[in-house]
Amino acid sequence: MSVFLIMLGIVANMATLLGDQLTAEDCLFKMRKVREAVNKYYWNGRLYRNPFYNGRTDDRANALAVLAGFATENQWKTIRE
């Protein structure tokens, strides 16, 4: 999902540069919906984590979630702790 969100942002920027505002707005809408869904289902108050996975949490996945823009500033600070 992180790579998908990053790619939607790239496509939105390209569409804006090309004057295709409809595509840019569509990508931004989809980005918002994906971000909302990921935060609803995978953010547990401390980390991004699949609620059905019982193994060790992967710090790399949380780092990518931050870089992709899923995490708010407060979530990023919580993950960093």
Backbone hydrogen bonds in HBPLUS format (Angstrom, degrees):
<---DONOR---> <-ACCEPTOR-->    atom                        ^
c    i                          cat <-CA-CA->   ^        H-A-AA   ^      H-
h    n   atom  resd res      DA  || num        DHA   H-A  angle D-A-AA Bond
n    s   type  num  typ     dist DA aas  dist angle  dist       angle   num
A0005-LEU N   A0001-MET O   2.93 MM   4  6.20 158.1  1.98 154.2 159.0     1
A0006-ILE N   A0002-SER O   3.01 MM   4  6.29 160.6  2.05 150.3 155.7     2
A0007-MET N   A0003-VAL O   2.89 MM   4  6.10 161.0  1.92 151.6 156.7     3
A0008-LEU N   A0004-PHE O   2.92 MM   4  6.17 154.0  1.99 148.8 155.8     4
A0009-GLY N   A0005-LEU O   3.12 MM   4  6.39 152.9  2.20 145.4 152.1     5
A0010-ILE N   A0006-ILE O   3.06 MM   4  6.44 149.0  2.16 145.1 153.9     6
A0011-VAL N   A0007-MET O   2.89 MM   4  6.18 165.6  1.92 156.5 159.5     7
A0012-ALA N   A0008-LEU O   2.89 MM   4  6.07 155.7  1.95 145.9 153.0     8
A0013-ASN N   A0009-GLY O   3.02 MM   4  6.24 156.6  2.07 144.1 149.8     9
A0014-MET N   A0010-ILE O   2.90 MM   4  6.18 160.4  1.94 152.4 158.2    10
A0015-ALA N   A0011-VAL O   2.83 MM   4  6.00 162.8  1.86 151.9 156.6    11
A0016-THR N   A0012-ALA O   3.01 MM   4  6.19 156.1  2.07 144.9 151.2    12
A0017-LEU N   A0013-ASN O   2.99 MM   4  6.25 162.4  2.03 150.2 154.6    13
A0018-LEU N   A0014-MET O   2.96 MM   4  6.20 142.1  2.11 145.2 156.0    14
A0020-ASP N   A0015-ALA O   2.76 MM   5  4.88 150.5  1.85 155.4 149.9    15
A0019-GLY N   A0016-THR O   3.04 MM   3  5.03 158.0  2.09 103.4 110.0    16
A0024-ALA N   A0020-ASP O   3.16 MM   4  6.43 162.3  2.19 150.2 155.7    17
A0025-GLU N   A0021-GLN O   2.86 MM   4  6.02 164.5  1.89 151.6 155.2    18
A0026-ASP N   A0022-LEU O   2.98 MM   4  6.16 152.4  2.06 143.1 151.2    19
A0027-CYS N   A0023-THR O   2.92 MM   4  6.17 160.3  1.96 152.7 157.1    20
A0028-LEU N   A0024-ALA O   2.99 MM   4  6.24 159.4  2.03 149.9 155.7    21
A0029-PHE N   A0025-GLU O   2.91 MM   4  6.07 151.7  1.99 145.2 152.8    22
A0030-LYS N   A0026-ASP O   2.97 MM   4  6.23 162.2  2.00 149.9 154.4    23
A0031-MET N   A0027-CYS O   2.84 MM   4  6.06 152.6  1.91 147.7 156.0    24
A0032-ARG N   A0028-LEU O   3.04 MM   4  6.24 157.6  2.09 143.8 148.9    25
A0033-LYS N   A0029-PHE O   3.04 MM   4  6.36 158.4  2.09 150.1 155.9    26
A0034-VAL N   A0030-LYS O   2.90 MM   4  6.10 163.2  1.93 154.0 158.0    27
A0035-ARG N   A0031-MET O   2.92 MM   4  6.04 165.5  1.94 151.0 155.6    28
A0036-GLU N   A0032-ARG O   2.93 MM   4  6.11 158.6  1.97 147.1 153.1    29
A0037-ALA N   A0033-LYS O   2.98 MM   4  6.18 161.1  2.02 147.4 152.4    30
A0038-VAL N   A0034-VAL O   2.92 MM   4  6.11 168.2  1.93 158.1 160.9    31
A0039-ASN N   A0035-ARG O   3.03 MM   4  6.15 164.5  2.05 148.7 153.3    32
A0040-LYS N   A0036-GLU O   2.91 MM   4  6.03 148.0  2.01 144.0 153.5    33
A0041-TYR N   A0037-ALA O   2.95 MM   4  6.10 165.2  1.98 156.1 158.6    34
A0042-TYR N   A0038-VAL O   2.81 MM   4  5.46 154.8  1.88 147.7 154.2    35
A0049-ARG N   A0042-TYR O   2.71 MM   7  5.02 164.8  1.73 141.5 144.3    36
A0044-ASN N   A0047-LEU O   2.99 MM   3  5.77 165.7  2.01 163.2 166.2    37
A0053-TYR N   A0050-ASN O   3.11 MM   3  5.44 168.5  2.12 116.8 120.4    38
A0061-ALA N   A0058-ASP O   3.18 MM   3  5.58 129.2  2.45 106.6 117.6    39
A0063-ALA N   A0059-ASP O   2.91 MM   4  6.18 152.4  1.98 148.6 156.9    40
A0064-LEU N   A0060-ARG O   2.94 MM   4  6.16 158.1  1.99 148.2 153.6    41
A0065-ALA N   A0061-ALA O   2.98 MM   4  6.19 147.8  2.08 139.4 148.5    42
A0066-VAL N   A0062-ASN O   3.04 MM   4  6.31 149.2  2.14 144.1 151.3    43
A0067-LEU N   A0063-ALA O   2.94 MM   4  6.26 166.7  1.96 153.0 156.3    44
A0068-ALA N   A0064-LEU O   2.82 MM   4  5.90 150.6  1.91 147.4 155.2    45
A0070-PHE N   A0065-ALA O   2.99 MM   5  5.39 149.6  2.08 168.4 166.2    46
A0069-GLY N   A0066-VAL O   3.13 MM   3  5.31 146.3  2.24 102.7 112.7    47
A0076-TRP N   A0072-THR O   2.89 MM   4  6.10 160.8  1.93 153.1 158.5    48
A0077-LYS N   A0073-GLU O   3.05 MM   4  6.29 155.2  2.12 144.3 150.4    49
A0078-THR N   A0074-ASN O   3.04 MM   4  6.29 153.0  2.12 143.9 151.0    50
A0079-ILE N   A0075-GLN O   2.88 MM   4  6.16 162.3  1.91 157.2 161.4    51
A0080-ARG N   A0076-TRP O   2.97 MM   4  6.13 157.6  2.02 147.7 154.0    52
A0081-GLU N   A0077-LYS O   3.22 MM   4  6.44 137.0  2.41 139.8 149.4    53
A0081-GLU N   A0078-THR O   3.24 MM   3  5.33 133.4  2.47  97.8 109.5    54
